[in-house]
Amino acid sequence: MSTQINGAPASCKVVLAATVAKDLLVEVSQGLPKVHRTPLLVGFLANKDPAARKYAEWTERTCQENGFKFELREIGREHLETSIILANEDDAVDGIIVYYPIFGNRQDQYLQQVTDDSKDVEGLSHRSIFKLYHNERFLDRDMTQKSLLPCTPLAVLKILDFLRVYNSILPYGNRLFGRSITVINRSETVGRPLAALLANDGACVYSVDVTGVQQFTRGAGIKKNRHEVIEKEGWGLADCLPLSDVVVGGVPGERFKIPTALLREGAVCINFSADKNFETNVKEKASIYVPAIGKMTIVVLLRNLLVRLSFRSF
């Protein structure tokens, strides 16, 4: 007799972010005593987005459960820049997170650079993003300090590693070689960095947004040191989804759905949008389905905070 897992057909395994986060939480709990203080993370909420508020609430709860202090500061967006600067100058504040979007345009990119690099736990500072896109994994020549990665993209990578999508037989940095991955979202905070990280690890990545499809790749035989971007003129979901071993959806809004019929048999499907990007019958085609990653993202946030603190001397 066939069995079912979490209501899915026997052929599909539903994996929850909380399950994946357990090992990383152990790493966080072991690292916390080494900083010799209770870290304070400050979150700035300057929008009315219900998903952002929910994320802030999850962050607060996770901090409280794991020995961190969290302070949510709700302010008008016109006061956000000044408030971030004050937090930069406050020695009691160890890390800063801003819940985007704020203005929904390039002004948000500017605000990402207002946060002091030493307190940027989201991995969105210019230094961190530059390192990411250039596939430079350390901050120093001695390779003792790892460059910080953005929380949500790193959470996706950690989940893929947990799911054994990464091939541990291959050398570090090439372990996605042979994998084709579609990422439906090309925002500057999540989708584009995620596509770059996956491609830098060896994958052939199709990055999809409303303007079309771009291919992120290190070229034939992954011989290039970092990814390049190729425009795929005329391409859409119907072209890249059937080719993809992994499909990652991150489109805000309930109306957008990824057609199950276009998915490759046995694809790994991961949703990081607050809305469900996959159709209800996705489990009939997918081998693994991760319906949300928020809880994993928050644990990555705490891990990034500890990494930042490890760079300082107490």
Salt bridges, closest charged atoms under 4 A:
GLU71 OE2 - ARG73 NE 2.67
GLU74 OE1 - ARG53 NH2 2.57
GLU78 OE2 - HIS79 NE2 3.50
ASP94 OD1 - ARG37 NH2 3.17
ASP94 OD1 - ARG312 NH1 3.51
ASP117 OD2 - ARG127 NH1 3.72
ASP117 OD1 - ARG308 NH2 3.40
ASP120 OD2 - ARG308 NH2 3.80
GLU136 OE1 - LYS131 NZ 3.18
GLU188 OE2 - ARG192 NE 2.98
ASP201 OD1 - ARG137 NH2 2.80
ASP209 OD1 - ARG186 NH1 3.20
GLU228 OE1 - LYS224 NZ 2.42
ASP245 OD1 - ARG264 NH1 3.00
